[in-house]
Amino acid sequence: MHVAILGCGQLARMMALAGIPMGMTFTFLSENGEDTAPVDGLGAVVAADACLTAEELFAAAGKPDVVTVEREQCALQPLQKLAEHCPVHPNTDAIYQCQNRQREKQLLINCNVSHTPFVSVASASDLEVAVEKLGFPMVVKHTEQGYDGKAQWRLYNTGDVENFVTNAQFKLQSDEAAPYVAEPFMNFDREVSFVAVRSRSGEVRVYPAAENVHDNSVLLHSLAPAPGLPQALVDQGQASIRRIMEHLDYVGVMAMECFVTSDGLWVNELAPRVHNSGHWTMHCGVASQFQNHMRAIAGWPLGSTELSGAAGMLNLLGVELNQIEQLDDNVALDWYNKSVRPGRKLGHLVLKDESSASAQTRLLTLKDKVYRK
């Protein structure tokens, strides 16, 4: 089974490291001169050149049996070309729907999934309407740019609105969609995510919900199962992600990020790929999110998503690799082979314990140790 992955970052690395023990081989398609260090030694790396014909790209990719992606913000043209010769999972329509926040909101509406309120913004007058409907504070997000809090603006008053309008680019997107969406600043109790996998035959399995803590809009650590999350919200989240995946005829792993408020569960974003908040699965069960993604896209039987006890994951953000400091006998380390830069996701640590309470205590102690707080 030969797999081509569009993207060469840490998610591509971890997918390959999950697939190789199952007999898979890999080619990686790079875009726009991206850093390919994370996938060094795991397979051939070729440029996803827009000038190549479908046949040429398929040959350059090693004539894969299936193609997948490590990120949603990617060019669809290479995937559409490869789809002429082999399956692409998740399908290009699913990726297209999740590339744009306005399309993603409409997808949630179509699937009857509770989502954060929003107003599409394509002009200064649209933003005035958003202020009337949503009030302050609010957050304005570009529909197609940014991740980890980038390309987002928090507006607290009319002065912030005026400053935003002065610098905004109100050019419609390629599909005539508005370039921004405005949302209320959600007064949430915590953030949780659901990671699920769907097979080619339509079987869906869901990992335990994880509670996520962010630092400057970047995920810092996750804890699964999310402690004290009411079963009604667990059931709601699992049913929601199932409906979305079935609606899209989705194959592979998907993540759904949510706010938990006094009013219930609100979906914030979807990720049509393996996800940072599911990295704990690498060391805490039969089949990690990465292995299950590879199983799903290959058409193989899915693995168990059950978790015995609890798990914690700590991102290594902008810190040097130091196995002496970062490891102990109940902590697993995964390093991404990337150069160190402030705030950059460079690796993660995973621990396992008997309960969410004890795992959380150890996770916070580990965070203080790593970040020397």
NORNOR-V173782 format. One record per residue. N is the residue number from 1. RES is the residue in three letters. BURIAL is I if it has 9 or more other C-alpha atoms within 8 Angstrom, else O. D_FIRST is the distance of its C-alpha to the first C-alpha in Angstrom with 1 decimal. Layout:
# NORNOR-V173782
[[N & RES & BURIAL & D_FIRST] [N & RES & BURIAL & D_FIRST]]
This chain:
# NORNOR-V173782
[[1 & MET & O & 0.0] [2 & HIS & I & 3.8] [3 & VAL & I & 6.5] [4 & ALA & I & 10.2] [5 & ILE & I & 12.9] [6 & LEU & I & 16.5] [7 & GLY & I & 18.7] [8 & CYS & I & 19.1] [9 & GLY & I & 21.2] [10 & GLN & I & 21.2] [11 & LEU & I & 19.1] [12 & ALA & I & 16.2] [13 & ARG & I & 16.9] [14 & MET & I & 16.9] [15 & MET & I & 13.7] [16 & ALA & I & 12.0] [17 & LEU & I & 14.2] [18 & ALA & I & 13.2] [19 & GLY & I & 9.4] [20 & ILE & I & 9.8] [21 & PRO & O & 11.8] [22 & MET & O & 9.2] [23 & GLY & O & 6.9] [24 & MET & I & 5.0] [25 & THR & I & 6.5] [26 & PHE & I & 8.7] [27 & THR & I & 11.4] [28 & PHE & I & 14.4] [29 & LEU & I & 16.9] [30 & SER & I & 20.5] [31 & GLU & I & 23.4] [32 & ASN & O & 27.1] [33 & GLY & O & 27.0] [34 & GLU & O & 25.7] [35 & ASP & O & 25.5] [36 & THR & I & 22.3] [37 & ALA & I & 23.5] [38 & PRO & I & 21.5] [39 & VAL & I & 18.1] [40 & ASP & O & 19.7] [41 & GLY & O & 17.9] [42 & LEU & I & 14.5] [43 & GLY & I & 13.2] [44 & ALA & O & 14.9] [45 & VAL & I & 17.2] [46 & VAL & I & 18.5] [47 & ALA & O & 21.2] [48 & ALA & I & 20.7] [49 & ASP & O & 23.8] [50 & ALA & O & 25.5] [51 & CYS & O & 26.9] [52 & LEU & O & 23.7] [53 & THR & O & 23.2] [54 & ALA & I & 20.2] [55 & GLU & I & 19.2] [56 & GLU & O & 19.9] [57 & LEU & I & 18.0] [58 & PHE & I & 14.8] [59 & ALA & O & 15.3] [60 & ALA & O & 16.2] [61 & ALA & I & 13.1] [62 & GLY & I & 11.1] [63 & LYS & O & 10.4] [64 & PRO & I & 7.7] [65 & ASP & I & 6.2] [66 & VAL & I & 8.1] [67 & VAL & I & 10.9] [68 & THR & I & 13.0] [69 & VAL & I & 16.3] [70 & GLU & I & 18.2] [71 & ARG & I & 21.6] [72 & GLU & I & 23.4] [73 & GLN & O & 25.8] [74 & CYS & O & 23.8] [75 & ALA & O & 24.3] [76 & LEU & O & 23.1] [77 & GLN & O & 23.4] [78 & PRO & I & 20.1] [79 & LEU & I & 18.3] [80 & GLN & I & 20.5] [81 & LYS & I & 19.7] [82 & LEU & I & 15.9] [83 & ALA & I & 16.5] [84 & GLU & O & 18.0] [85 & HIS & O & 14.8] [86 & CYS & I & 12.1] [87 & PRO & I & 12.5] [88 & VAL & I & 13.9] [89 & HIS & I & 14.4] [90 & PRO & I & 17.1] [91 & ASN & I & 18.7] [92 & THR & I & 21.0] [93 & ASP & O & 24.1] [94 & ALA & I & 23.4] [95 & ILE & I & 23.1] [96 & TYR & I & 26.1] [97 & GLN & I & 28.2] [98 & CYS & I & 27.6] [99 & GLN & I & 28.3] [100 & ASN & I & 31.9] [101 & ARG & I & 34.1] [102 & GLN & I & 36.3] [103 & ARG & I & 33.5] [104 & GLU & I & 32.1] [105 & LYS & I & 35.6] [106 & GLN & O & 35.9] [107 & LEU & I & 32.6] [108 & LEU & I & 34.1] [109 & ILE & I & 37.2] [110 & ASN & O & 35.5] [111 & CYS & I & 33.7] [112 & ASN & O & 37.1] [113 & VAL & I & 35.9] [114 & SER & I & 38.7] [115 & HIS & I & 38.3] [116 & THR & I & 40.5] [117 & PRO & O & 43.2] [118 & PHE & I & 43.0] [119 & VAL & I & 44.9] [120 & SER & I & 43.4] [121 & VAL & I & 45.2] [122 & ALA & I & 45.7] [123 & SER & O & 49.3] [124 & ALA & O & 52.0] [125 & SER & O & 53.4] [126 & ASP & I & 50.1] [127 & LEU & I & 50.2] [128 & GLU & O & 53.8] [129 & VAL & I & 52.6] [130 & ALA & I & 49.9] [131 & VAL & I & 52.7] [132 & GLU & O & 54.8] [133 & LYS & O & 52.1] [134 & LEU & I & 50.3] [135 & GLY & I & 53.0] [136 & PHE & I & 52.6] [137 & PRO & I & 50.7] [138 & MET & I & 47.6] [139 & VAL & I & 44.4] [140 & VAL & I & 43.4] [141 & LYS & I & 39.8] [142 & HIS & I & 38.3] [143 & THR & I & 36.0] [144 & GLU & I & 33.3] [145 & GLN & O & 34.0] [146 & GLY & I & 33.6] [147 & TYR & O & 32.0] [148 & ASP & O & 33.4] [149 & GLY & I & 36.8] [150 & LYS & O & 36.9] [151 & ALA & I & 38.5] [152 & GLN & I & 40.5] [153 & TRP & O & 44.3] [154 & ARG & O & 46.6] [155 & LEU & I & 49.8] [156 & TYR & O & 52.8] [157 & ASN & O & 55.7] [158 & THR & O & 56.9] [159 & GLY & O & 57.1] [160 & ASP & I & 53.3] [161 & VAL & I & 52.9] [162 & GLU & O & 55.1] [163 & ASN & O & 53.2] [164 & PHE & I & 49.9] [165 & VAL & O & 51.2] [166 & THR & O & 52.6] [167 & ASN & O & 49.3] [168 & ALA & O & 47.0] [169 & GLN & O & 45.1] [170 & PHE & O & 45.6] [171 & LYS & O & 43.5] [172 & LEU & I & 41.5] [173 & GLN & O & 37.7] [174 & SER & O & 35.9] [175 & ASP & O & 36.0] [176 & GLU & O & 39.7] [177 & ALA & O & 38.9] [178 & ALA & I & 41.2] [179 & PRO & I & 40.2] [180 & TYR & I & 41.1] [181 & VAL & I & 41.3] [182 & ALA & I & 44.0] [183 & GLU & I & 43.7] [184 & PRO & I & 46.2] [185 & PHE & O & 45.9] [186 & MET & O & 44.7] [187 & ASN & O & 46.8] [188 & PHE & I & 44.1] [189 & ASP & O & 44.4] [190 & ARG & I & 40.9] [191 & GLU & I & 37.3] [192 & VAL & I & 34.5] [193 & SER & I & 30.9] [194 & PHE & I & 28.6] [195 & VAL & I & 24.8] [196 & ALA & I & 23.0] [197 & VAL & I & 19.6] [198 & ARG & I & 19.1] [199 & SER & I & 16.4] [200 & ARG & I & 15.6] [201 & SER & O & 18.4] [202 & GLY & I & 20.8] [203 & GLU & O & 21.1] [204 & VAL & I & 22.5] [205 & ARG & I & 23.0] [206 & VAL & I & 25.2] [207 & TYR & I & 25.8] [208 & PRO & I & 29.4] [209 & ALA & I & 31.2] [210 & ALA & I & 31.8] [211 & GLU & I & 35.0] [212 & ASN & I & 34.7] [213 & VAL & I & 37.3] [214 & HIS & I & 37.3] [215 & ASP & O & 39.3] [216 & ASN & O & 40.2] [217 & SER & O & 37.6] [218 & VAL & O & 34.8] [219 & LEU & I & 33.2] [220 & LEU & I & 34.9] [221 & HIS & I & 34.0] [222 & SER & I & 32.6] [223 & LEU & I & 33.8] [224 & ALA & I & 32.2] [225 & PRO & I & 33.4] [226 & ALA & I & 35.8] [227 & PRO & I & 39.1] [228 & GLY & O & 41.5] [229 & LEU & O & 39.6] [230 & PRO & O & 41.3] [231 & GLN & O & 39.3] [232 & ALA & O & 40.3] [233 & LEU & I & 38.5] [234 & VAL & I & 35.4] [235 & ASP & O & 35.4] [236 & GLN & I & 36.1] [237 & GLY & I & 33.3] [238 & GLN & I & 30.7] [239 & ALA & O & 32.0] [240 & SER & I & 32.0] [241 & ILE & I & 28.4] [242 & ARG & I & 27.4] [243 & ARG & I & 29.6] [244 & ILE & I & 28.1] [245 & MET & I & 24.5] [246 & GLU & I & 25.5] [247 & HIS & O & 27.7] [248 & LEU & O & 24.8] [249 & ASP & O & 22.3] [250 & TYR & I & 20.3] [251 & VAL & I & 16.7] [252 & GLY & I & 16.0] [253 & VAL & I & 18.6] [254 & MET & I & 22.1] [255 & ALA & I & 25.2] [256 & MET & I & 28.8] [257 & GLU & I & 31.6] [258 & CYS & I & 35.1] [259 & PHE & I & 38.7] [260 & VAL & I & 40.8] [261 & THR & I & 44.4] [262 & SER & O & 47.4] [263 & ASP & O & 46.6] [264 & GLY & O & 43.1] [265 & LEU & I & 39.5] [266 & TRP & I & 38.8] [267 & VAL & I & 35.3] [268 & ASN & I & 35.4] [269 & GLU & I & 31.9] [270 & LEU & I & 28.4] [271 & ALA & I & 25.2] [272 & PRO & I & 22.1] [273 & ARG & I & 19.8] [274 & VAL & I & 19.8] [275 & HIS & I & 23.4] [276 & ASN & O & 25.7] [277 & SER & I & 27.7] [278 & GLY & I & 24.7] [279 & HIS & I & 24.1] [280 & TRP & I & 26.2] [281 & THR & I & 23.4] [282 & MET & I & 21.7] [283 & HIS & O & 24.3] [284 & CYS & I & 26.0] [285 & GLY & I & 23.9] [286 & VAL & O & 21.1] [287 & ALA & I & 18.5] [288 & SER & I & 19.1] [289 & GLN & I & 18.7] [290 & PHE & I & 15.8] [291 & GLN & I & 13.9] [292 & ASN & I & 15.0] [293 & HIS & I & 14.0] [294 & MET & I & 10.3] [295 & ARG & I & 10.8] [296 & ALA & I & 12.7] [297 & ILE & I & 10.7] [298 & ALA & O & 7.6] [299 & GLY & I & 10.6] [300 & TRP & O & 10.9] [301 & PRO & O & 14.5] [302 & LEU & O & 16.2] [303 & GLY & O & 17.9] [304 & SER & O & 21.7] [305 & THR & I & 23.2] [306 & GLU & O & 26.5] [307 & LEU & I & 28.5] [308 & SER & O & 31.1] [309 & GLY & I & 34.0] [310 & ALA & I & 33.4] [311 & ALA & I & 31.5] [312 & GLY & I & 32.4] [313 & MET & I & 30.7] [314 & LEU & I & 32.6] [315 & ASN & I & 31.4] [316 & LEU & I & 32.5] [317 & LEU & I & 34.1] [318 & GLY & I & 35.6] [319 & VAL & I & 36.3] [320 & GLU & O & 35.8] [321 & LEU & O & 33.5] [322 & ASN & O & 35.7] [323 & GLN & O & 34.2] [324 & ILE & O & 37.7] [325 & GLU & O & 38.7] [326 & GLN & I & 35.5] [327 & LEU & I & 34.4] [328 & ASP & O & 36.1] [329 & ASP & O & 35.2] [330 & ASN & O & 34.0] [331 & VAL & I & 32.2] [332 & ALA & I & 28.6] [333 & LEU & I & 28.1] [334 & ASP & O & 25.1] [335 & TRP & O & 26.0] [336 & TYR & I & 24.3] [337 & ASN & O & 25.4] [338 & LYS & O & 27.5] [339 & SER & O & 31.1] [340 & VAL & I & 33.8] [341 & ARG & O & 35.7] [342 & PRO & O & 38.0] [343 & GLY & O & 36.3] [344 & ARG & O & 32.7] [345 & LYS & O & 29.9] [346 & LEU & I & 29.1] [347 & GLY & I & 27.8] [348 & HIS & I & 28.6] [349 & LEU & I & 30.1] [350 & VAL & I & 29.4] [351 & LEU & I & 31.9] [352 & LYS & I & 32.3] [353 & ASP & I & 35.6] [354 & GLU & I & 37.3] [355 & SER & O & 38.5] [356 & SER & I & 38.1] [357 & ALA & O & 41.6] [358 & SER & I & 40.9] [359 & ALA & I & 37.6] [360 & GLN & I & 39.3] [361 & THR & O & 42.1] [362 & ARG & O & 39.8] [363 & LEU & I & 37.7] [364 & LEU & O & 40.9] [365 & THR & O & 42.2] [366 & LEU & O & 39.0] [367 & LYS & I & 39.2] [368 & ASP & I & 42.8] [369 & LYS & I & 42.0] [370 & VAL & O & 39.2] [371 & TYR & O & 41.2] [372 & ARG & O & 44.5] [373 & LYS & O & 46.4]]
